[in-house]
Amino acid sequence: MNVRSIQFRLIVWYTALIIITSFAFAGYTYSSVRTRLHNQMHEVLQRRVERISDNILPHYTTPQALAKEIHEVYFPEASDRFIRISRVDGTPIYVSGPPKDGLFDPAAIPRIPDYDSREAAKRIVREGEHSQLLIIGKKVSATNGDYFIETGAVTDHISDALLKLIITLLIGLPAVVILAAVGGWLLVRRALQPVETIRATAKKITFSNLRQRVPVEPTGDAIENLSITLNQMLERLEHAYQQASRFSGDASHELRTPLTIIRSELESIAASMRAYQLPAEFRERIGSVLEEAERLSGIVEGLFAVTRLDAGEAKIDHSAFDLVALVKSTIEQVQLLAEEKWISVSIDAPKAVFIMGDPARLKQVVVNLLDNAIKYTQSGGSIVFTVRSEPSRAILSVKDNGIGIPADALPNIFDRFYRADKVRSRTTDGAGLGLSIVRSICLAHGGTISVSSKEGAGTTFTIELPVTEKARGEKVGVAA
């Protein structure tokens, strides 16, 4: 996981908050339980003092009778309790015996020093290595005199309960933290799922499907506002793109007629120059103007074709045909251009590959790629076409060992009128529309085109086209 992502940071903050809250709750729970257990024990011992002073001492006759009654009511030795009754001068009347577990020695327990107070006094006595004894003492008055009553009990059961609580918290807290972290991850992932859906949808939107919109979840929060804002932006972008395409289409369409007239007039002038003895310089200028007019006409036709393809207005025929046969026939027709530069053109296609598409349009793709490869491959170079099929697609690649394309130019190589600086030269014809037309034709067929290149080592264009069941079942020839 990316540690700088908002998802990771939310999980960390959520888990940290759970850890802090859990430990604070654990500390509060431990402190509350400890205080409550000690208070309960204090109240029990204090009530015992009150019951002895109210129910036993008033009927006290002899020490033996007092001891018998206390044993019958409280069983101090069997229940690990401590009871001591003494006169105010310190003379003991009754002291309970040693407990059965031997946790403390009643005879060795010192007297609470502030026995003169009639308020209950508390003292904790440590006996042995771990045991503690909580003692409550109080001065009381009876009909037969004043007495000091002390009762106590070991606090081992409180310590055991607190130890079990600590063990439970030490085992439970990590489990809670782990569950909280997993739950936080699931919660954050679910909360950010609409953002991921928006991202995936936005990634699929190109100039060929600008009418697609990102989904809007009616959550009433920032996610919904983000989706609405993105859709509004896409609407503005679609409108601007339609205006630009409409302008390009209208401009190229309007330029076709005057360019045709200019070419016709120039061709007529060039044909009539033979009947007149015109200077050679004049004839060269007429020829140069005619060449530029033809070049401008080619640019207009290419721009018009790209605009119609991008707008979906160009007619695309769909029929099943062998892509390998199409590539072979096209290479044979353009072979002469390669032979002029001593460039070898070959095809690697072990078997026929049938696809559904417009043979004329895809032939234009092959022509443009081959022409482009010939232009930028030095004499004596080589161009290799590869055609193969996969379960759901056909792959056509064109590889040359020419001058290559600069790395910074690769992202823009399919843009209209774009030409890398190192290949922009008068020795190479074209206006930078060929690859744009190729991409538009591929997109119109539901395919993709990509390029990889290294300066001085050559360039490879790769086209992927979908293969349908209908294309697999039909075997249709390709006309040259």
Phi, psi and omega in degrees: 000142179288117184290345179265358182285155179294330178296314179296317181294321177296318179296317180297313180296318180296314180294318178298319178296319178296318180298312181298315180296319181295316180291325176295318178295320179296316178296319179294319180297314180298314181296319181294315180296317181298313180295319182293318180295317179294320178295319178298316179296320178298318180294320179298314180294323180291321177294326178295318177300318181295319181293321177296316182291330184268327190248338185250310184299320180301336182257016183287128177242307179228156178301327180292320179293321178298315181296320180297316183292320179295321179294322180290329183271318192246341182045060188298321182290320182288331183256015179057042179252157179239127177223131177218131178236127182220160175284168183293340178275001177098357180287120182285139176256321180212135173225127179294156181280176179298140179291159183296331181272353178065033183284338181207164179248108183303326183289339183264000182279122181289159180281147177294126189293326186266051183287346181292338181284142177273358173275151180294133179248148183237144178210141177249125181245131177267127178237128181075198186277325186237329188289143174235148181238122177264124183239133175245127179233147182207140176273127182231156178245133178235175182294335181254021174131180178260142183224161174240118183254130177235129175231148181207168178204151179287150181257019182298321181295329176291316179297320178296318180295320179292324178295318177296322178296318179296317179298317178299317180292320180294328177277320185284323184298312177301321178297319178296318180296317180296313178298322179294320179295315179295316177297321177296320178298314178296320181295314180294319179298318179291322181293326181268001180300319176301325178294318178295322177296318178298316181297314181296320179292317180297327180294329182279346183280122177232184179292344179274345178221051181293346179281349177288145182233156177283149181291146180246114177272124182285066182265344180072017182239198183294332179295315178296318179296323178296316180297316180296318180295318178296319178295322176296320177296318179296323177297316178295320179295318179297318179297315180295320180293320178297321178295317179295317179295319180296320179295316180298315180295316181293318181296314181294324179293318181290332181281342184297314184295308179297327178292322177298319179294317180299316180297318180296317180295318179294321177295323178294319178295317180297322180290325182278351181292339181291331182280347182240146180274077182267151179299150181297324179299321180294318179295323179294322179293318178299316179296321179294318178296321179295320178296317179293324177295319177294322178295316178297323177296320177296321177297315180297317180295319179295317179296320179296319180294316180297317180298316180293322179294316180294326180277354180076017182268343181285139181284125179243113176276141180240115176214158180277132179207165181272114181294326180296315179297322178298314181295318180298314181294324179292320178298318179299323182286331183257005184302326183300322179296323180288323181294331179297332180253012180056042179256130178271135179239125181226167180227135177247100182215098184293335181208167180293146179232108183265133179224168174257128179176189180261108182303321182296315180294314181292332173294324176297324177298312181297318180299313182296317179294320179292317178298319179296318180294320180295320182299319189252022173245131182291162178303138181086003181280190181217150177229130183236123172265135176234129179232124177215163181239147174237173185309324184233009183203156173250139184239124177241125179233145178236116184240131176233167177246043183276208187283345178080176182237135178301147183299323181286348180266343185302318181296339185250009190294336181263005179284152180294137175064013180270132175219130180298145184303320186286345178248002177280111185204153177291344180283349178244124180282172176108159182241011179087022179255346186300308181290330176295321176294318179301313180297318180297320179294319179297316178296322179295337178265008181076019182251186180223160175223139179224164183221143171226139185204155175219129183301130179083354183242346177117179185224147176230122173258134182235125180246133176242124181238142180290146176247127181257164178297326180295321180292326180291328184275342182254151176227097185247134179287165179244125178283143180287000000 
